[in-house]
């Protein structure tokens, strides 16, 4: 079993199951950062998104970032019922 999502991503990279051309997988805080040998295409981006359903994933040239899950806060009021 993987200790963290980054380990899962590294294992997928070794097996060829994640974003062809990935040079490095690292953690930046709780975000997973994939760095490519060149700019990622949309197919590589989609592969990473499929590995992390429900997570926000962004593409910026040769970097794909998988952002940590967000915690939702209740903005309805102190008692939570909107009053």
N, CA, C and O atoms as a printed pandas DataFrame, in Angstrom:
     atom_number atom_name residue_name chain_id  residue_number  x_coord  y_coord  z_coord
0              1         N          UNK        A               1    0.858   -1.181    0.000
1              2        CA          UNK        A               1    0.000    0.000    0.000
2              3         C          UNK        A               1    0.900    1.239    0.000
3              4         O          UNK        A               1    2.019    1.211    0.512
4              5         N          UNK        A               2    0.399    2.299   -0.571
5              6        CA          UNK        A               2    1.184    3.534   -0.688
6              7         C          UNK        A               2    1.033    4.373    0.571
7              8         O          UNK        A               2   -0.051    4.478    1.145
8              9         N          UNK        A               3    2.146    4.969    0.986
9             10        CA          UNK        A               3    2.116    5.825    2.176
10            11         C          UNK        A               3    1.388    7.123    1.908
11            12         O          UNK        A               3    0.759    7.681    2.808
12            13         N          UNK        A               4    1.464    7.610    0.687
13            14        CA          UNK        A               4    0.806    8.867    0.362
14            15         C          UNK        A               4    0.483    8.895   -1.123
15            16         O          UNK        A               4    0.925    8.033   -1.882
16            17         N          UNK        A               5   -0.278    9.876   -1.523
17            18        CA          UNK        A               5   -0.684   10.003   -2.922
18            19         C          UNK        A               5    0.526   10.191   -3.831
19            20         O          UNK        A               5    0.506    9.738   -4.976
20            21         N          UNK        A               6    1.568   10.842   -3.352
21            22        CA          UNK        A               6    2.764   11.036   -4.175
22            23         C          UNK        A               6    3.425    9.696   -4.466
23            24         O          UNK        A               6    3.935    9.490   -5.567
24            25         N          UNK        A               7    3.426    8.774   -3.490
25            26        CA          UNK        A               7    3.980    7.443   -3.730
26            27         C          UNK        A               7    3.171    6.720   -4.803
27            28         O          UNK        A               7    3.734    6.031   -5.653
28            29         N          UNK        A               8    1.858    6.879   -4.760
29            30        CA          UNK        A               8    0.999    6.266   -5.777
30            31         C          UNK        A               8    1.341    6.821   -7.156
31            32         O          UNK        A               8    1.387    6.076   -8.136
32            33         N          UNK        A               9    1.578    8.113   -7.229
33            34        CA          UNK        A               9    1.917    8.766   -8.486
34            35         C          UNK        A               9    3.299    8.315   -8.972
35            36         O          UNK        A               9    3.488    8.086  -10.166
36            37         N          UNK        A              10    4.254    8.188   -8.065
37            38        CA          UNK        A              10    5.591    7.720   -8.446
38            39         C          UNK        A              10    5.526    6.296   -8.993
39            40         O          UNK        A              10    6.171    5.980   -9.992
40            41         N          UNK        A              11    4.743    5.437   -8.334
41            42        CA          UNK        A              11    4.595    4.054   -8.794
42            43         C          UNK        A              11    3.951    4.019  -10.176
43            44         O          UNK        A              11    4.345    3.222  -11.028
44            45         N          UNK        A              12    2.973    4.872  -10.396
45            46        CA          UNK        A              12    2.329    4.937  -11.712
46            47         C          UNK        A              12    3.318    5.429  -12.764
47            48         O          UNK        A              12    3.292    4.966  -13.904
48            49         N          UNK        A              13    4.180    6.354  -12.394
49            50        CA          UNK        A              13    5.192    6.855  -13.338
50            51         C          UNK        A              13    6.155    5.743  -13.723
51            52         O          UNK        A              13    6.488    5.587  -14.897
52            53         N          UNK        A              14    6.608    4.961  -12.727
53            54        CA          UNK        A              14    7.533    3.859  -13.012
54            55         C          UNK        A              14    6.900    2.816  -13.926
55            56         O          UNK        A              14    7.577    2.239  -14.777
56            57         N          UNK        A              15    5.610    2.577  -13.753
57            58        CA          UNK        A              15    4.940    1.558  -14.566
58            59         C          UNK        A              15    4.485    2.108  -15.914
59            60         O          UNK        A              15    3.989    1.364  -16.760
60            61         N          UNK        A              16    4.656    3.417  -16.109
61            62        CA          UNK        A              16    4.251    4.023  -17.373
62            63         C          UNK        A              16    2.785    4.391  -17.425
63            64         O          UNK        A              16    2.259    4.690  -18.497
64            65         N          UNK        A              17    2.108    4.374  -16.268
65            66        CA          UNK        A              17    0.676    4.649  -16.224
66            67         C          UNK        A              17    0.341    6.104  -15.961
67            68         O          UNK        A              17   -0.839    6.444  -15.865
68            69         N          UNK        A              18    1.317    6.962  -15.842
69            70        CA          UNK        A              18    1.011    8.370  -15.590
70            71         C          UNK        A              18    1.824    9.246  -16.531
71            72         O          UNK        A              18    3.027    9.054  -16.705
72            73         N          UNK        A              19    1.155   10.190  -17.119
73            74        CA          UNK        A              19    1.724   11.288  -17.895
74            75         C          UNK        A              19    3.084   10.993  -18.493
75            76         O          UNK        A              19    4.116   11.262  -17.878
76            77         N          UNK        A              20    3.079   10.446  -19.676
77            78        CA          UNK        A              20    4.308   10.157  -20.396
78            79         C          UNK        A              20    5.208   11.393  -20.410
79            80         O          UNK        A              20    4.747   12.501  -20.682
80            81         N          UNK        A              21    6.473   11.198  -20.119
81            82        CA          UNK        A              21    7.420   12.305  -20.107
82            83         C          UNK        A              21    7.622   12.927  -18.736
83            84         O          UNK        A              21    8.297   13.949  -18.616
84            85         N          UNK        A              22    7.044   12.321  -17.693
85            86        CA          UNK        A              22    7.232   12.859  -16.343
86            87         C          UNK        A              22    8.655   12.598  -15.895
87            88         O          UNK        A              22    9.129   11.462  -15.914
88            89         N          UNK        A              23    9.328   13.661  -15.493
89            90        CA          UNK        A              23   10.723   13.587  -15.039
90            91         C          UNK        A              23   10.807   13.386  -13.538
91            92         O          UNK        A              23   11.682   12.671  -13.050
92            93         N          UNK        A              24    9.882   14.027  -12.790
93            94        CA          UNK        A              24    9.974   13.999  -11.334
94            95         C          UNK        A              24    8.593   14.138  -10.728
95            96         O          UNK        A              24    7.722   14.808  -11.284
96            97         N          UNK        A              25    8.398   13.498   -9.579
97            98        CA          UNK        A              25    7.190   13.659   -8.776
98            99         C          UNK        A              25    7.643   14.080   -7.392
99           100         O          UNK        A              25    8.486   13.419   -6.785
100          101         N          UNK        A              26    7.094   15.175   -6.888
101          102        CA          UNK        A              26    7.508   15.663   -5.575
102          103         C          UNK        A              26    6.298   16.202   -4.815
103          104         O          UNK        A              26    5.216   16.388   -5.372
104          105         N          UNK        A              27    6.517   16.441   -3.541
105          106        CA          UNK        A              27    5.494   17.042   -2.692
106          107         C          UNK        A              27    5.889   18.468   -2.369
107          108         O          UNK        A              27    7.050   18.753   -2.073
108          109         N          UNK        A              28    4.917   19.359   -2.429
109          110        CA          UNK        A              28    5.104   20.742   -2.018
110          111         C          UNK        A              28    3.997   21.003   -1.012
111          112         O          UNK        A              28    2.865   21.314   -1.382
112          113         N          UNK        A              29    4.334   20.873    0.264
113          114        CA          UNK        A              29    3.291   20.880    1.287
114          115         C          UNK        A              29    2.455   19.628    1.090
115          116         O          UNK        A              29    2.987   18.518    1.110
116          117         N          UNK        A              30    1.150   19.794    0.900
117          118        CA          UNK        A              30    0.264   18.667    0.650
118          119         C          UNK        A              30   -0.114   18.537   -0.816
119          120         O          UNK        A              30   -0.983   17.738   -1.163
120          121         N          UNK        A              31    0.527   19.310   -1.677
121          122        CA          UNK        A              31    0.265   19.238   -3.111
122          123         C          UNK        A              31    1.284   18.302   -3.761
123          124         O          UNK        A              31    2.443   18.240   -3.349
124          125         N          UNK        A              32    0.835   17.586   -4.772
125          126        CA          UNK        A              32    1.714   16.711   -5.551
126          127         C          UNK        A              32    2.079   17.454   -6.824
127          128         O          UNK        A              32    1.205   17.953   -7.532
128          129         N          UNK        A              33    3.358   17.525   -7.111
129          130        CA          UNK        A              33    3.837   18.267   -8.279
130          131         C          UNK        A              33    4.563   17.302   -9.209
131          132         O          UNK        A              33    5.543   16.667   -8.819
132          133         N          UNK        A              34    4.073   17.198  -10.438
133          134        CA          UNK        A              34    4.719   16.403  -11.471
134          135         C          UNK        A              34    5.425   17.363  -12.416
135          136         O          UNK        A              34    4.817   18.304  -12.925
136          137         N          UNK        A              35    6.703   17.125  -12.646
137          138        CA          UNK        A              35    7.474   17.963  -13.557
138          139         C          UNK        A              35    7.837   17.119  -14.775
139          140         O          UNK        A              35    8.372   16.017  -14.646
140          141         N          UNK        A              36    7.540   17.649  -15.947
141          142        CA          UNK        A              36    7.784   16.912  -17.182
142          143         C          UNK        A              36    9.106   17.267  -17.829
143          144         O          UNK        A              36    9.728   18.276  -17.497
144          145         N          UNK        A              37    9.517   16.440  -18.738
145          146        CA          UNK        A              37   10.713   16.716  -19.543
146          147         C          UNK        A              37   10.423   17.788  -20.583
147          148         O          UNK        A              37   11.329   18.439  -21.103
148          149         N          UNK        A              38    9.127   17.956  -20.873
149          150        CA          UNK        A              38    8.639   18.965  -21.824
150          151         C          UNK        A              38    7.224   19.321  -21.394
151          152         O          UNK        A              38    6.716   18.762  -20.422
152          153         N          UNK        A              39    6.588   20.232  -22.095
153          154        CA          UNK        A              39    5.214   20.586  -21.759
154          155         C          UNK        A              39    4.304   19.362  -21.869
155          156         O          UNK        A              39    4.415   18.573  -22.808
156          157         N          UNK        A              40    3.410   19.219  -20.900
157          158        CA          UNK        A              40    2.429   18.137  -20.939
158          159         C          UNK        A              40    1.357   18.452  -21.978
159          160         O          UNK        A              40    1.028   19.614  -22.218
160          161         N          UNK        A              41    0.822   17.404  -22.588
161          162        CA          UNK        A              41   -0.322   17.593  -23.470
162          163         C          UNK        A              41   -1.597   17.304  -22.665
163          164         O          UNK        A              41   -1.528   16.912  -21.501
164          165         N          UNK        A              42   -2.734   17.497  -23.285
165          166        CA          UNK        A              42   -4.003   17.309  -22.576
166          167         C          UNK        A              42   -4.251   15.847  -22.219
167          168         O          UNK        A              42   -4.957   15.564  -21.250
168          169         N          UNK        A              43   -3.684   14.910  -22.984
169          170        CA          UNK        A              43   -3.835   13.490  -22.647
170          171         C          UNK        A              43   -3.123   13.169  -21.329
171          172         O          UNK        A              43   -3.667   12.462  -20.480
172          173         N          UNK        A              44   -1.908   13.689  -21.164
173          174        CA          UNK        A              44   -1.177   13.484  -19.918
174          175         C          UNK        A              44   -1.895   14.112  -18.737
175          176         O          UNK        A              44   -1.951   13.539  -17.649
176          177         N          UNK        A              45   -2.438   15.289  -18.965
177          178        CA          UNK        A              45   -3.210   15.976  -17.928
178          179         C          UNK        A              45   -4.417   15.138  -17.519
179          180         O          UNK        A              45   -4.706   14.999  -16.330
180          181         N          UNK        A              46   -5.121   14.579  -18.502
181          182        CA          UNK        A              46   -6.298   13.752  -18.224
182          183         C          UNK        A              46   -5.915   12.486  -17.450
183          184         O          UNK        A              46   -6.663   12.042  -16.578
184          185         N          UNK        A              47   -4.751   11.905  -17.766
185          186        CA          UNK        A              47   -4.292   10.714  -17.044
186          187         C          UNK        A              47   -4.120   11.010  -15.556
187          188         O          UNK        A              47   -4.532   10.223  -14.705
188          189         N          UNK        A              48   -3.510   12.151  -15.256
189          190        CA          UNK        A              48   -3.294   12.515  -13.851
190          191         C          UNK        A              48   -4.633   12.805  -13.180
191          192         O          UNK        A              48   -4.856   12.383  -12.045
192          193         N          UNK        A              49   -5.517   13.511  -13.853
193          194        CA          UNK        A              49   -6.842   13.791  -13.280
194          195         C          UNK        A              49   -7.582   12.494  -12.958
195          196         O          UNK        A              49   -8.274   12.404  -11.944
196          197         N          UNK        A              50   -7.432   11.493  -13.824
197          198        CA          UNK        A              50   -8.098   10.206  -13.588
198          199         C          UNK        A              50   -7.537    9.478  -12.370
199          200         O          UNK        A              50   -8.256    8.724  -11.713
200          201         N          UNK        A              51   -6.244    9.700  -12.061
201          202        CA          UNK        A              51   -5.638    9.087  -10.876
202          203         C          UNK        A              51   -6.157    9.702   -9.578
203          204         O          UNK        A              51   -6.109    9.063   -8.527
204          205         N          UNK        A              52   -6.653   10.942   -9.646
205          206        CA          UNK        A              52   -7.063   11.667   -8.449
206          207         C          UNK        A              52   -8.470   12.245   -8.615
207          208         O          UNK        A              52   -8.639   13.464   -8.626
208          209         N          UNK        A              53   -9.473   11.384   -8.744
209          210        CA          UNK        A              53  -10.835   11.902   -8.903
210          211         C          UNK        A              53  -11.244   12.730   -7.684
211          212         O          UNK        A              53  -10.950   12.369   -6.544
212          213         N          UNK        A              54  -11.913   13.825   -7.942
213          214        CA          UNK        A              54  -12.372   14.683   -6.853
214          215         C          UNK        A              54  -11.344   15.696   -6.384
215          216         O          UNK        A              54  -11.666   16.559   -5.567
216          217         N          UNK        A              55  -10.107   15.614   -6.882
217          218        CA          UNK        A              55   -9.074   16.581   -6.499
218          219         C          UNK        A              55   -8.932   17.618   -7.602
219          220         O          UNK        A              55   -9.160   17.321   -8.774
220          221         N          UNK        A              56   -8.557   18.831   -7.227
221          222        CA          UNK        A              56   -8.316   19.898   -8.189
222          223         C          UNK        A              56   -6.924   19.691   -8.776
223          224         O          UNK        A              56   -5.939   19.624   -8.040
224          225         N          UNK        A              57   -6.845   19.590  -10.099
225          226        CA          UNK        A              57   -5.584   19.355  -10.796
226          227         C          UNK        A              57   -5.393   20.473  -11.814
227          228         O          UNK        A              57   -6.309   20.799  -12.569
228          229         N          UNK        A              58   -4.192   21.062  -11.827
229          230        CA          UNK        A              58   -3.919   22.147  -12.771
230          231         C          UNK        A              58   -2.719   21.799  -13.646
231          232         O          UNK        A              58   -1.846   21.021  -13.261
232          233         N          UNK        A              59   -2.706   22.393  -14.823
233          234        CA          UNK        A              59   -1.634   22.199  -15.798
234          235         C          UNK        A              59   -1.038   23.556  -16.139
235          236         O          UNK        A              59   -1.760   24.496  -16.471
236          237         N          UNK        A              60    0.284   23.651  -16.056
237          238        CA          UNK        A              60    0.983   24.876  -16.433
238          239         C          UNK        A              60    2.257   24.479  -17.175
239          240         O          UNK        A              60    3.333   24.401  -16.582
240          241         N          UNK        A              61    2.125   24.231  -18.470
241          242        CA          UNK        A              61    3.274   23.861  -19.282
242          243         C          UNK        A              61    3.829   22.511  -18.898
243          244         O          UNK        A              61    3.195   21.482  -19.132
244          245         N          UNK        A              62    5.028   22.509  -18.302
245          246        CA          UNK        A              62    5.669   21.248  -17.936
246          247         C          UNK        A              62    5.424   20.853  -16.485
247          248         O          UNK        A              62    6.127   19.995  -15.950
248          249         N          UNK        A              63    4.427   21.475  -15.839
249          250        CA          UNK        A              63    4.108   21.173  -14.441
250          251         C          UNK        A              63    2.620   20.860  -14.305
251          252         O          UNK        A              63    1.763   21.620  -14.755
252          253         N          UNK        A              64    2.336   19.725  -13.675
253          254        CA          UNK        A              64    0.970   19.374  -13.283
254          255         C          UNK        A              64    0.950   19.356  -11.769
255          256         O          UNK        A              64    1.796   18.719  -11.141
256          257         N          UNK        A              65   -0.009   20.051  -11.178
257          258        CA          UNK        A              65   -0.140   20.100   -9.724
258          259         C          UNK        A              65   -1.461   19.466   -9.320
259          260         O          UNK        A              65   -2.516   19.806   -9.856
260          261         N          UNK        A              66   -1.390   18.535   -8.363
261          262        CA          UNK        A              66   -2.578   17.937   -7.766
262          263         C          UNK        A              66   -2.707   18.578   -6.392
263          264         O          UNK        A              66   -1.921   18.308   -5.485
264          265         N          UNK        A              67   -3.714   19.432   -6.259
265          266        CA          UNK        A              67   -3.885   20.207   -5.038
266          267         C          UNK        A              67   -4.508   19.353   -3.949
267          268         O          UNK        A              67   -5.267   18.430   -4.246
268          269         N          UNK        A              68   -4.194   19.650   -2.678
269          270        CA          UNK        A              68   -4.771   18.869   -1.585
270          271         C          UNK        A              68   -6.280   19.061   -1.528
271          272         O          UNK        A              68   -6.804   20.082   -1.973
272          273         N          UNK        A              69   -6.973   18.067   -0.977
273          274        CA          UNK        A              69   -8.418   18.228   -0.838
274          275         C          UNK        A              69   -8.726   19.433    0.040
275          276         O          UNK        A              69   -8.003   19.725    0.993
276          277         N          UNK        A              70   -9.795   20.118   -0.288
277          278        CA          UNK        A              70  -10.184   21.274    0.520
278          279         C          UNK        A              70  -11.172   20.851    1.581
279          280         O          UNK        A              70  -11.947   19.912    1.398
280          281         N          UNK        A              71  -11.129   21.551    2.678
281          282        CA          UNK        A              71  -12.110   21.325    3.733
282          283         C          UNK        A              71  -13.146   22.419    3.617
283          284         O          UNK        A              71  -12.819   23.605    3.579
284          285         N          UNK        A              72  -14.393   22.009    3.562
285          286        CA          UNK        A              72  -15.481   22.969    3.430
286          287         C          UNK        A              72  -15.904   23.461    4.808
287          288         O          UNK        A              72  -16.060   22.679    5.746
288          289         N          UNK        A              73  -16.084   24.759    4.905
289          290        CA          UNK        A              73  -16.562   25.332    6.155
290          291         C          UNK        A              73  -17.996   25.789    5.973
291          292         O          UNK        A              73  -18.436   26.113    4.870
292          293         N          UNK        A              74  -18.698   25.805    7.065
293          294        CA          UNK        A              74  -20.101   26.190    7.067
294          295         C          UNK        A              74  -20.178   27.707    7.148
295          296         O          UNK        A              74  -19.792   28.299    8.156
296          297         N          UNK        A              75  -20.681   28.346    6.075
297          298        CA          UNK        A              75  -20.791   29.787    6.036
298          299         C          UNK        A              75  -22.235   30.251    6.226
299          300         O          UNK        A              75  -22.609   31.339    5.789
300          301         N          UNK        A              76  -23.032   29.422    6.875
301          302        CA          UNK        A              76  -24.458   29.767    7.023
302          303         C          UNK        A              76  -24.740   30.546    8.297
303          304         O          UNK        A              76  -25.847   31.062    8.451
304          305         N          UNK        A              77  -23.821   30.651    9.186
305          306        CA          UNK        A              77  -24.042   31.371   10.437
306          307         C          UNK        A              77  -23.501   30.563   11.599
307          308         O          UNK        A              77  -23.076   29.419   11.434
308          309         N          UNK        A              78  -23.519   31.167   12.772
309          310        CA          UNK        A              78  -22.945   30.511   13.934
310          311         C          UNK        A              78  -23.629   29.195   14.279
311          312         O          UNK        A              78  -22.973   28.229   14.668
312          313         N          UNK        A              79  -24.961   29.164   14.134
313          314        CA          UNK        A              79  -25.660   27.941   14.512
314          315         C          UNK        A              79  -25.841   26.986   13.347
315          316         O          UNK        A              79  -26.421   25.913   13.515
316          317         N          UNK        A              80  -25.357   27.355   12.170
317          318        CA          UNK        A              80  -25.401   26.453   11.025
318          319         C          UNK        A              80  -26.725   26.346   10.330
319          320         O          UNK        A              80  -26.866   25.556    9.396
320          321         N          UNK        A              81  -27.734   27.139   10.767
321          322        CA          UNK        A              81  -29.038   27.021   10.110
322          323         C          UNK        A              81  -29.353   28.230    9.237
323          324         O          UNK        A              81  -30.485   28.382    8.777
324          325         N          UNK        A              82  -28.369   29.088    9.005
325          326        CA          UNK        A              82  -28.558   30.228    8.101
326          327         C          UNK        A              82  -29.153   31.450    8.749
327          328         O          UNK        A              82  -29.471   32.416    8.056
328          329         N          UNK        A              83  -29.315   31.440   10.060
329          330        CA          UNK        A              83  -29.885   32.611   10.729
330          331         C          UNK        A              83  -28.827   33.538   11.244
331          332         O          UNK        A              83  -29.145   34.572   11.833
